[in-house]
Amino acid sequence: MVVAVVIGVCVVLAVLAFLVPRLSRHPERGTQRSLGLGARAGGKAPGVLGKLFSKPFNSSSRAVSRSGSAGRRARGHMPF
């Protein structure tokens, strides 16, 4: 369920970054902020559990960042 939501956000962000690159930055930052909040909350668990709980949020944040930059990069390669 959560994986599907992250994939959906990445796809929407990539399409938005391709169509309107400047307007895609705000939703990307908002998503990054919410995922960072979850990572910080998960990281407060003691010991190894902290790393274990914050890892999904960190990897999701990285995926969101990559999808947004990939959409903007693809737009830059288009001939129009």
C-alpha positions in Angstrom: 0.0 0.0 0.0 2.7 2.5 1.0 4.9 1.5 -1.9 2.1 2.1 -4.3 1.6 5.6 -2.9 5.3 6.5 -3.2 5.3 5.1 -6.8 2.2 7.2 -7.6 3.8 10.3 -6.1 6.9 9.7 -8.1 5.0 9.3 -11.4 2.9 12.4 -10.8 6.0 14.4 -9.9 7.9 13.2 -13.0 5.0 14.1 -15.3 4.6 17.5 -13.6 8.3 18.1 -13.9 8.2 17.3 -17.6 5.2 19.5 -18.4 5.9 22.5 -16.1 9.5 22.3 -14.7 9.3 25.4 -12.6 6.0 24.6 -11.0 7.2 21.1 -10.0 9.7 22.3 -7.5 7.1 23.3 -4.8 5.3 19.9 -4.7 8.7 18.1 -4.7 9.9 20.2 -1.7 6.6 19.5 0.1 7.0 15.8 -0.4 10.6 15.9 0.7 9.6 17.8 3.8 6.9 15.3 4.8 9.2 12.3 4.2 12.0 14.0 6.1 9.6 14.5 9.0 8.8 10.8 9.0 12.5 9.9 8.8 13.3 12.1 11.8 10.5 10.6 13.8 11.6 7.1 12.9 15.2 7.9 13.7 14.3 8.7 17.3 13.8 5.0 18.1 16.6 3.5 20.1 19.6 1.8 18.6 19.3 -0.2 15.4 15.5 0.3 15.3 16.1 4.0 14.6 18.0 3.2 11.4 15.5 0.5 10.5 12.5 2.8 10.9 14.0 5.8 9.1 15.3 3.9 6.1 12.1 3.6 4.1 11.5 7.4 4.4 15.0 8.1 3.3 14.8 5.9 0.3 11.4 7.3 -0.7 12.8 10.8 -0.4 15.6 9.8 -2.7 13.2 8.3 -5.2 11.0 11.5 -5.2 14.1 13.6 -5.8 15.3 11.4 -8.7 11.9 11.3 -10.4 11.5 15.1 -10.3 15.0 15.7 -11.7 14.5 13.0 -14.3 11.4 14.8 -15.6 13.2 18.1 -15.8 16.2 16.5 -17.5 14.0 14.8 -20.1 12.3 18.1 -20.8 15.7 19.7 -21.3 16.5 17.1 -24.0 13.4 17.7 -26.0 13.9 19.7 -29.2 11.0 22.2 -28.6 
